[in-house]
Amino acid sequence: MNASTVPMDSSKLVLLLSLLYILLLQPFLTAAQPDFTGYDCNFNNVSNSNYTTDSNFHRNLNSVLSSIASATQIDYGFYNLSAGEFPDRVNAFALCRGDVAADVCRSCVNNSTRKILEVCPNTMDVFGVYELCMIRYSNISMFGVVDDQHFFHLEDEQNVLDVTLFNQALQTLFARLLARAASGNSFKKFASGNQSAGVETVYATVQCTPDLSEGQCSGCLLELFRQISNCCNGSIEGKIGAELTNPSCNLRWDIVKFFSGTLEILSPPPQILSPTTLPAASQGKKSNTAVRIIVITVVPVVSVMILVICICMFIRTRKQREKERVEIANKIESAESLQFAFSTIQDATEDFSEKNRLGQGGFGVVYKVVKDILLLLHIVK
């Protein structure tokens, strides 16, 4: 064998192995992206809804989906972004179920941004649904717009034990959850709960996209709830579990608990998240961080100031008391001096003897003592 042919054979072998690796790996890569539970590649039957791979719409779409997939600062489950100008503008959002943890939500959203391009290539108005999240993009405006004309539904084949009792429990639970979800804020409009239905218990969740108003959310959920008995030849009514989903709201119930915890409505102050301001959540975090910094800084300073004031007041009070003690001691000393002066007088007058009265020669010395006493009394006063 000619040695000069070895490098060529080696390169061919490397190329062959690479192709074989890609062919073997491709099924696993495809399997890694789960199938949607439901999707529609022309959701609103928009005419001329196709785009080419070299179009501005395609470039805007790639930019939007990439930004949604990499938006790690979003931790409340609602991704809302637009890019480009009419007629190539792309409006897109992704929404996770309200009880889903942030990391699980991101994983679901990342899957959806890739899978939607596989199942709906080159179409402008698409909607895809997973169990834990959904994705939607279009060339028409979606922000603050209720889209409840079309929906997906899934139902369990098994029937409940008592349809009347179960429907009453479901209606009571739904009314309670609807009110809570609709009154949510622009970060989350979601509620979950349960209701007894005799020997069975019904668990349910309801949710709207957070860009809707309270009235829009209520209306969307009511319309969806009415479809339980109106749609699908009544196949949903009386089932132990079912799910109805449109781009603006969704509801689900089951006789087993399928949601996590009691994460119903978050508490950030209401605000409108603009479809072109993806960093809105991080701004909220900065605001919270600023508040924490202020609290951490101000509280110790105020505490130190209060401590210093207390110490100063203590020292001042102590000095005042010391001054008072000195004054009292001086008065006592003066009184003792006065007492000594009287004893001197007593000695000098031999206890005021009769023989020492004035005019009998006893006050060559007493006059001086009395004078000293008067002077001392004047000083004490």
C-alpha positions in Angstrom: 0.0 0.0 0.0 1.3 3.4 -1.0 2.1 5.5 2.1 0.9 8.6 0.4 -2.6 7.3 0.4 -2.8 6.9 4.2 -3.7 10.5 5.1 -6.5 10.5 2.6 -7.9 7.2 4.0 -7.7 8.6 7.5 -9.5 11.7 6.7 -12.2 9.7 5.0 -12.5 7.5 8.1 -12.8 10.5 10.3 -15.5 12.0 8.1 -17.4 8.6 8.0 -17.3 8.3 11.8 -18.5 11.9 12.2 -21.5 11.3 9.9 -22.2 8.0 11.7 -22.1 9.8 15.1 -24.5 12.5 13.9 -26.9 9.9 12.4 -26.8 7.9 15.7 -27.2 10.9 17.9 -30.0 12.6 15.9 -32.8 10.3 17.3 -31.7 11.1 20.8 -31.6 14.8 20.1 -35.1 14.7 18.7 -36.3 12.6 21.6 -34.9 15.1 24.0 -37.6 17.6 22.8 -40.9 16.2 24.1 -44.0 16.5 21.9 -46.6 19.2 22.5 -49.9 18.0 24.0 -51.4 20.3 21.4 -50.3 22.8 18.8 -51.6 24.8 15.9 -49.4 26.2 13.1 -52.0 28.8 11.9 -53.9 29.4 15.1 -56.1 32.3 13.9 -56.3 31.2 10.2 -54.3 34.3 9.2 -53.9 34.6 5.4 -50.3 34.8 4.0 -49.0 33.5 7.3 -45.8 31.9 5.8 -42.4 33.4 5.9 -39.1 32.5 4.2 -35.9 31.6 6.0 -34.1 34.7 4.7 -36.8 37.1 5.7 -36.8 39.9 8.3 -39.6 38.1 10.2 -37.4 34.9 10.4 -34.5 37.0 11.8 -36.8 38.7 14.3 -38.3 35.4 15.3 -34.9 33.9 16.0 -33.9 36.9 18.0 -37.1 36.8 20.1 -37.1 33.0 20.8 -33.4 33.2 21.7 -34.0 36.0 24.1 -36.9 34.1 25.7 -34.8 31.0 26.0 -31.9 32.9 27.7 -34.0 35.1 29.9 -32.7 33.7 33.2 -33.8 36.8 35.1 -37.5 35.9 34.6 -38.5 34.0 37.7 -42.3 34.5 37.7 -43.2 32.3 34.7 -44.3 34.9 32.1 -42.0 35.7 29.1 -43.2 38.5 26.9 -41.2 40.0 24.1 -41.5 41.7 20.7 -39.0 42.6 18.0 -39.0 44.3 14.6 -41.4 46.7 12.9 -44.6 46.1 10.9 -45.0 44.0 8.8 -42.1 41.9 10.0 -42.8 42.4 13.7 -42.7 39.3 15.9 -44.8 39.3 19.1 -44.2 36.3 21.4 -44.8 35.1 24.9 -44.4 31.9 26.9 -46.3 31.1 30.1 -45.6 28.5 32.8 -48.2 27.0 35.1 -48.2 29.2 38.2 -47.1 26.5 40.7 -44.0 25.4 38.6 -40.5 26.1 40.0 -38.4 28.6 38.1 -35.8 26.0 36.9 -38.5 23.6 35.7 -40.3 26.5 34.0 -37.1 27.5 32.1 -36.5 24.0 31.0 -40.1 23.7 29.6 -39.8 27.1 27.9 -36.4 26.2 26.3 -37.9 23.0 25.0 -40.9 24.9 23.6 -38.8 27.5 21.7 -37.0 24.7 19.9 -39.9 22.3 19.4 -42.3 24.9 18.0 -39.9 25.6 15.1 -39.7 21.9 14.3 -43.5 21.3 14.2 -44.4 24.7 12.7 -41.6 25.7 10.3 -42.0 28.9 8.3 -45.4 29.9 9.8 -46.1 33.2 11.5 -49.1 32.5 13.9 -48.4 29.5 16.1 -49.5 28.2 19.5 -48.0 25.2 21.3 -49.0 23.6 24.6 -47.1 21.5 27.1 -48.4 20.3 30.4 -46.3 22.8 32.4 -46.0 25.7 29.8 -47.2 27.1 26.5 -45.7 29.3 23.8 -47.3 31.6 21.3 -45.9 33.9 18.6 -47.5 35.9 15.8 -47.2 38.9 13.5 -50.4 40.3 15.0 -50.6 42.2 18.3 -51.2 39.9 21.4 -50.4 42.1 24.4 -53.5 42.8 26.5 -55.7 41.0 23.9 -58.0 38.1 24.8 -57.8 35.2 22.4 -60.5 32.8 23.4 -61.9 31.8 20.0 -60.0 28.5 19.8 -58.8 26.1 22.5 -57.3 22.7 23.1 -58.8 20.2 25.4 -57.8 16.9 27.0 -59.9 14.7 29.1 -59.7 11.5 31.1 -61.8 8.7 29.9 -63.0 7.7 33.4 -66.3 9.1 34.7 -66.9 10.5 38.2 -69.1 8.6 40.7 -71.8 11.3 41.1 -71.9 13.7 38.2 -74.4 16.1 39.8 -72.4 16.4 43.1 -69.1 16.6 41.2 -70.3 19.4 38.9 -71.6 21.4 41.9 -68.3 21.0 43.7 -66.4 22.0 40.5 -68.6 25.0 40.0 -68.1 26.2 43.6 -64.3 25.6 43.4 -64.0 27.3 40.0 -65.9 30.4 41.2 -63.5 30.8 44.1 -60.4 30.2 42.1 -61.5 32.5 39.2 -61.9 35.5 41.6 -58.4 34.9 43.1 -56.7 34.5 39.7 -58.4 37.5 38.1 -57.4 39.7 41.0 -53.7 38.8 40.5 -51.1 41.2 39.4 -49.1 41.7 36.2 -46.6 39.1 37.2 -49.0 36.2 37.9 -52.7 35.5 37.6 -53.0 31.9 38.9 -54.9 30.1 41.6 -55.2 26.5 42.8 -57.3 24.7 45.3 -59.7 21.8 46.0 -63.3 21.0 46.9 -65.0 18.0 48.4 -67.4 16.2 46.1 -68.8 13.5 48.3 -66.4 10.5 48.4 -64.3 12.2 45.8 -62.3 15.5 45.9 -61.8 17.7 43.0 -58.5 19.6 42.6 -58.2 22.5 40.1 -56.1 25.3 38.7 -57.0 28.3 36.7 -54.7 30.8 35.1 -54.6 33.8 32.8 -51.7 35.6 31.0 -50.7 38.4 33.4 -51.0 41.1 30.7 -54.9 40.8 30.9 -57.0 43.0 33.1 -59.1 41.6 35.9 -62.2 41.8 33.7 -60.5 40.2 30.7 -59.2 37.4 32.8 -62.6 36.7 34.4 -64.3 36.8 31.0 -61.8 34.4 29.4 -62.1 31.9 32.2 -65.9 32.0 32.2 -66.0 31.4 28.5 -63.6 28.5 28.9 -65.7 27.0 31.8 -68.8 27.2 29.7 -67.1 25.0 27.1 -67.1 22.1 29.6 -70.8 21.4 28.7 -70.9 23.0 25.3 -68.0 21.5 23.4 -66.9 18.2 22.1 -70.3 16.5 22.3 -70.3 16.8 26.0 -67.2 14.5 26.3 -65.6 16.6 29.0 -68.5 16.9 31.4 -68.5 14.3 34.2 -64.9 13.2 33.6 -62.6 12.8 36.6 -60.1 15.1 34.9 -59.8 17.5 32.0 -57.8 20.5 30.7 -58.9 23.3 28.5 -56.3 25.8 27.2 -56.4 28.8 24.9 -53.6 31.4 24.4 -55.1 33.8 27.1 -56.3 31.4 29.9 -56.5 27.8 30.9 -58.2 25.6 33.5 -57.7 22.1 34.7 -59.2 19.7 37.2 -58.6 16.2 38.5 -59.5 13.9 41.4 -55.8 13.7 42.3 -53.6 16.6 43.3 -51.5 17.5 40.3 -50.2 20.9 41.3 -47.5 21.8 43.8 -47.9 23.6 47.1 -50.2 26.6 47.5 -48.4 29.1 45.2 -51.4 31.1 44.1 -50.7 34.8 43.7 -47.4 36.6 44.1 -47.3 39.9 46.0 -45.2 42.4 43.9 -47.0 45.7 43.4 -49.2 45.8 40.2 -47.5 47.1 37.1 -47.8 46.6 33.4 -45.0 44.6 31.8 -44.5 46.1 28.4 -44.0 43.5 25.6 -40.7 45.2 24.6 -39.2 45.4 28.1 -38.0 42.0 28.9 -35.8 43.2 31.8 -38.8 44.5 33.8 -38.4 41.7 36.4 -34.8 42.6 37.0 -35.8 46.2 37.6 -38.2 44.9 40.2 -35.3 43.0 41.8 -33.1 46.1 41.8 -35.8 48.0 43.5 -36.2 45.3 46.2 -32.4 45.2 46.5 -32.3 49.0 46.9 -34.9 48.8 49.7 -32.9 46.1 51.4 -29.7 48.2 51.1 -31.5 51.2 52.6 -32.9 49.2 55.5 -29.5 47.5 56.1 -27.7 50.9 56.1 -30.3 53.1 57.9 -31.3 50.7 60.7 -27.8 50.3 62.2 -27.1 54.0 61.9 -30.3 54.9 63.7 -29.6 52.3 66.3 -26.1 53.7 66.9 -27.6 57.3 67.1 -30.2 56.1 69.7 -27.5 54.4 71.7 -25.2 57.5 71.7 -28.2 59.7 72.8 -29.0 57.3 75.6 -25.3 57.3 76.7 -25.2 61.1 76.6 -28.4 61.4 78.6 -27.0 58.9 81.2 -23.8 60.8 81.6 -25.6 64.1 81.9 -28.0 62.7 84.5 -25.1 61.2 86.4 -23.3 64.5 86.4 -26.4 66.3 87.5 -26.8 63.8 90.4 -23.2 64.2 91.3 -23.6 68.0 91.4 -26.6 67.6 93.6 -24.7 65.3 96.0 -21.8 67.9 96.2 -24.3 70.7 97.0 -26.0 68.6 99.6 -22.6 67.7 101.1 -21.6 71.3 101.3 -24.9 72.3 103.0 -24.4 69.5 105.5 -20.8 70.7 106.1 -22.1 74.2 106.6 -24.7 72.9 109.1 -21.9 71.1 110.9 -19.9 74.2 111.0 -22.8 76.1 112.4 -23.2 73.4 115.0 -19.6 73.8 115.9 -20.0 77.6 116.3 -22.9 77.1 118.8 -20.8 74.7 120.8 -18.1 77.3 120.9 -20.6 79.9 122.1 -21.7 77.5 124.8 -18.1 77.1 126.0 -17.4 80.7 125.8 -20.5 81.6 127.9 -20.2 78.6 130.2 -23.5 77.4 128.9 -25.0 80.9 129.0 -24.2 81.3 132.7 -25.9 84.2 134.6 -22.5 85.6 135.5 -21.6 86.1 131.9 -24.6 88.3 131.0 -24.0 91.7 129.5 -22.9 94.2 131.9 -21.3 91.7 134.2 -17.9 91.3 132.3 -18.5 88.1 130.4 -18.4 89.5 126.8 -15.0 90.7 126.1 -14.9 87.4 124.1 -18.7 86.6 123.3 -19.1 89.6 121.0 -16.6 88.3 118.6 -18.2 84.9 118.5 -21.7 86.3 117.8 -20.3 88.4 115.0 -18.7 85.3 113.5 -22.0 83.5 113.8 -23.9 86.2 112.0 -21.4 86.2 109.2 -21.6 82.5 108.8 -25.5 82.6 108.7 -25.3 85.2 106.0 -22.9 83.0 103.9 -25.1 79.9 104.3 -28.2 81.8 103.0 
